[in-house]
């Protein structure tokens, strides 16, 4: 699959997407990263696969939970 330009979400869409994930996601940090990938790469196409992988890799370098850092860096 060729990398294509991601679709940008409006602030309201981003808010509701993160709210829904925050209220319904269970399973810990690793599971959340999978939920984020499904929601933002596959379903909404706000990120490309390579951009998502780069963001996850960047978050692995810093201390604390990767999911919290991922959400802060992406938003």
N, C-alpha and C positions, 0 to 999 in steps of 0.2 A: 504494500500500500504506500503510495507516495505521500509525503508530508504536504498538507495543504494548510492554507491560512485558517486559523481557528475563528469561530464566530464569537463575537464579544457579547457578553450579557450585560443588561442594564442593572443598575444598583438594586432595584427591587427584585429582579430575578435572582441575583446573586444572594441577596438576603434570604429569600424564601428557600433557595436551594440548600444553603447552609443550615437554616433552621430545621428543615425537614430531615437532613442528615443527622443533625445533632439530637433530634428527638427520636429517631428510629434506628440509629446505628448501634449495634451491640457487638461485642467480641474483642475489644481491645484495639491498640494502635495499628497492628498489622491488618486487622479486618477493616478498620476505617480507611486505610490507604486503598484497599480494594474497592470499597464503596465509593471513595472519591474518584477513582479511575473510571468506574462504571458511569457515575453521574456526569463527570466533567469531560471525559475523553470520548466515551462511546455514545452516550445518550445526547448530551447537549453540544458536544464538539466545541467546547470553549478552549480546550488545549489540544495540541497535537500529542501523539504518543511520545515523541522525542522530548518535547517540552516538559511533559509530565515526568518522564524518567529523569531528566536533568534536575528538576525540582526536588524529587525524592532523594536523589543522590546528594544534592546540596544539603538537604535537611539531615542526612545521616552524619555529617561532619560535626554538627553542633550538639552540645548536651541538651537534655530534656527530651520529651516525647516528639518523635518525628511528625506526628499528626498535627500537633499544635503549631509547630514551626511551619509545616506545609501550608496550613490555613492562613497563617499570618503573612508568609511570603507571597502566596498567590493573591490574596485579597489586596 
